[in-house]
Amino acid sequence: MKKTKLGTTFRAVAENQELAEIYGINAEKIMLYSFLVAGILGAIAGTIITLEYVLTPTLGTFYMIKGFIGAVTGGLTSVYGSIFGSYLVGLFENYGAWFFLSTYKDAIAFILLFLVLLIRPQGLFGIKKGIRE
């Protein structure tokens, strides 16, 4: 995301599409590439998940919620923060299962999300944009 030309153009279009187009970046093409990368990564993840679980129409909902909790915990404005937040949610869930029942793993994830949003609303590595009034 920071060292390759494609990664910097991804970030430029995500930050300000109009300014990226002024600099000569084809924003439509970059958005197509980003959806392509997301689709490929989603297909790989879906294939790996369906090897272990029975395929149902609602199979991905659980993982989508957990991914969202991890991304918000780390900060939506930081890719590395989102990855760190996802690891943090996984660690808290699994270590929490040692001390509580394993059925409370989802509750632990939501409690962690609540605490992070209460203390730091932009996430752990998020950038505060604008002033809240």
N, C-alpha and C positions, 0 to 999 in steps of 0.2 A: 504493500500500500504506500510505502514511503520511498522506496529505492528504485522502483521500475517506472518507466514512462506511463504504462497503462494504469498503474496504481495511482500515480499523481493525477492523471486525467480523471479517474474515477472520483477522487477526492475533490477535484476542482468542480466537476459537474454537480456533485452532491452539495457542495457548499454554496455555489452561486451559478446557476445554469446560464443566465444571461451574460455574465461576465466571462464565463468560459467560452461562450460562442463568440464574443467580441475578440478574444485571443486566438480564435481560429480553430477551436475544438468543435468537432461535430458531436453535439450533445445527444442527438438521436441515436447515433451509432454507439456511443459510449453507454447510453441507457440500455440499448439492445444487448451489448456485451455483458453488462451487469446482470440483466435478467437471465442471460444464457449461463453465466457462472453460477448464479443462485439456483437455477433449474438443475444444472448438472450436480451440484452439491446436494440438493434436495433429493435427486434420484438416487444418488449413492447412499445417502442416509436412509432413505425409504427401503432400498434393497437390503441393507444390512439389518434394519429393524425387522423386516418381514421374514428374515431367516430364522428368527427366534420366536416371533409371535404370530398368531393367526391373523390373517389379513381381514380386516373389517373396515367399513366406511369411516368409522370414528377413531381409528387407530392413532392417527397423527395429532389429534386434538390435545391429548395429554402432553406430548412432547413439545407441541407448539406453545402451550402455556408455560411449561418449564423453561423453554428457550427465551420466552418473553420476560419471565421473572429474572433470569440470569442477565439478559441484556439491560434491563432497567436497573438492576442492582449495580452493575459495573458502570453504567452510563451510556446512554444512547448516542452520544456524540463521539465516543471513542471505541474503535474496533477492538483494541487490546483490552480496554476496560470491560467491554461486553464479554470477551473470552474469560477474563479474570473473574467477572461476576458469575458466569456460568460454573466455573470451577468452584467458586466459593459456595454457591448454592448446593452443588453436589456434595462438597465436604460437610457442610452443615447438616444436610439431610442424613448422610450416612453415619456421621459421628453422633448425631442426635438420636438415631435409631439404637445406638448402644445404651443410651440413658433412658429413653422412653420406648414405647412400643413402636414397632416398625410401621404401624398403621398411621402414625402421626407425621410421616415424612412430608406429606403435602402441606400439612399445617405448619411445619417448621419452615418450609420454603416461603410460605405466605407471611409468616411472622418476620422472617429475615427481610423480605421485601418491605413490609410495613415499617420496620425499624430503620432501614436505609432511607426510605422516603421521608420518614419523620426527621431524621438527623440531617440528611443531605439530599434534597429533592432532585438534584440533577444526576444522582448516582455517585458512586465512589470516585470514578475518574472522569465524570462528565464536566463539561464546560458550561458555566452559567452564562446564558445568553439573555441580555436585556435585564432590566430591573423590575422586580416584582413589587407591586404596590398593594 
